[in-house]
Amino acid sequence: MSRPEWWPGEDHEAFTEWAMERGVEAFGVAPARFPGRGLGMIATRKIKKGEAVVQVPTSVILTMDKIPSSFKDQFPEGTAVQTILAAYFTHGSEEELAEYELWRKAWPTRQDFEDSLPILWPQVLGGLHWPDSEASGQDSGPTSQSNFLTPCISGRWNSVDKGNPFKQYESEHRNLLLGQELRLGKAWADVTTALPDTDWRSFSYHWLILNTRSFYWVGAGQEPPEDRNDAMAMLPFADYFNHSDVECDVKFDQDGYTLRATEDYEEGDEVYMSYGGHPNDFLLAEYGFFLEKNDSDCLYLDDVIFRDLNTADKQEELWLNQYYGNYQLISQGVCYRTEVAAALVYMNEEDWRNHILEGSTEGVDEKKSETIIKGWIRTYATEADATMKSLQSAMQSNAVVQAHRQKGETLLRRWAQIKEICESALKAIDL
């Protein structure tokens, strides 16, 4: 019997049979290999909007409740769920893990992660230093301290004043790589305290499996944890779905997870699930890809704005009036918070307070605000131009960077998107 062109391979076929035998149901979808894009889920028939496409029963969902108490008890109270689950896949007995063997064979490899996730990229591109970095030789070369990652991912700029007194400002959307470094570093410290013989490559691989393939889950009768990251479960088969703004309707209850199509699909179409409304920098940092078209994409002007609003008085005004940070730039222009910050550049504090609290227009100059905002956007565009030029040069002249050409091409595409956002926003402001 001939196989379809999209056939994913024997390991995935065997895993699919394993999942179905354990109660997972697929209604017109199957794992598929898409040329140039890897694995995903394909429609094997016409699918109508609202139809259930996958159901995963609670009995097969992997949660902390499925981990033996004897294993969990080795870790101190407060250890992250992700750490314990990753440790279990690293240290669990052969007999216990045998149940998940076919599932694990269907997971991405560590090499897949090294190719796609900036957290494992070499320092020569702006990545981090990990225990195995020197052993692999990935960080050698004259440009090992270069930064070609975007500011949202790295928290670093190549063109913005290095003397910015507010460079320590932190937020969920800024310096994504640092957030990952802290979480994985904490996980590594916790697991090696409990299990000193842990292998770094194996544990970090399983930690990243959890980071990229887990689902939100709160069991029946349980309260949501204080840290959303601890509401974590793994769903066999459902983790094949790729992300898009064209999403599946995902819901769970005590019986399990149900995923429904939110649009019509023709046979042969890829069926998507949404990971949430995230900017492309977040998707690249967390999942190792980004979308060519993403209605949720945005940039953050925080560093650029704080460079100009660099006095204690203006910083305090922003903080006290809840306009401190989170300045978004999209193709259609900037958010209201950015407009408020621009007015504070040239207004005195009293007039500015009256403006935002009472609607006063005393001292407001829309032309000045527009000029300031355009300057901030052009700063980001300049950063894009400078970084792309530097990266292109390194890809031609530096052997270490050349060895990571695919990663470099990924970054060039992202920087080109950023430049396009800046240019579109500038045009929108002129309209």
C-alpha positions, 0 to 999 in steps of 0.5 A: 500500500502506497503512503501519502507524500506527507507520511511522517515516518515509521516512528510517528506512525507507531506513536499514533497507533500507541496514542489511539490505543490509549484513548486519544481520538483524531477526527480527520487529522493526522501527523504529517511532514511538510516540506521545509517546515517539519512536522505538523497536523494535516486534514485528511478530509474536509473539516467544518468550523466547530468540529472536534479534531482531537480529543485527549482523555485525562487518563493519558495526559501526563501530569505531576500526579502520574509521577511516583511520590518516591521520585517527587519527594527527592526535591525540596518544596517549591521546586518547579513542576517543569524541573521535576518532570524534566528530571523524571524523563532524565532519571526515571527508571527504564521500566517506568519510562518504557510506557512513553518510549514511542512517544519520546521517539516522536519528539524533536531531537536535541539537535532540532532545538540547537538549530531553532532555539536561541537559548542554545545558540552560540555566543557568536550570535548573541546566545548564552554560555552553558556547561557544554558550550566550550566542549562543543567549540561553539563559542570560539571565534573573534566575534563571540561577544557579538549580539545579532539577536533582537532587543526583545530577546537579548535585552541588548542594543547595538546602536542605542546609547550604552550609558542608558541609566535604566538598562536594568529595567525588567519586564516580561516582554523584554530580555526574554533570553535572560528570563529563560536563563534564570528559569533553566539555571534555577532548574539546573541548580535544583535538580543537581542539588537533589540528583548530583549525577544529572547530565546537563545535555539530557536534562536541558533537552527534557526541560526544553521539551516541556517548555515547547510542548506542554499545555496548561492544565489544572486537575479536577478540584484543584486550584490554579497554582500561583505560578502559571508555569506550574499548571503544566501537563503533556498531551500525547498527539495534541503536541503535533499541532503547529502555531498560527493566528488561525487557531483551534478552539482548545478547552479542557475539563475533568474528562480531558482536552478537546481541540476544535477547528475555528475555520473550515479546512480542505483535505490536505490543509495544515490544521493549526492550534494557537499558542496565544497572541504572541509577538514573533520575538516571543515565538522565536525565543520560546518555540524556535520559529516565527510567523511570516504574518502575525497580527499579534506581532509588535516591538517594544520601545521601552529602552529607547524611550527611557534613554530620553526620559532619563531624569528621576522626576520623569521616571517617577511620574511615569511610575506613579501614574502607571505609564512606566514601560510597555511601549508598543510599536506595531505596523499601524503606529504606536500605543497610547502609552507611547504617546503619553511618554512622548508628551512628557519629554517636552511638558513640565510634570504638572501640565503632563499630570493634568493632561493624563488625569483630567484631559487638559491640553495645556502644553500639549503639542501634537507636532512635537509628540509626533516628531519625538515618536518618529525619532524613537521609531527611526532608532529601532529602524537604525538598529535593524539596518546596523545589525543586518549589515553587521550580520551579513558581513560576519556571515561572509567573513567569519568561519564560526558564523558561517557554520551557523548560517541557517540561524543567521538567515533566520535572524536576517528574516526577523530583522527585515520584519522589524524594519518593515514594521518601523517603516509601516508605522512611520507611514501610518503616522504621516497619514 
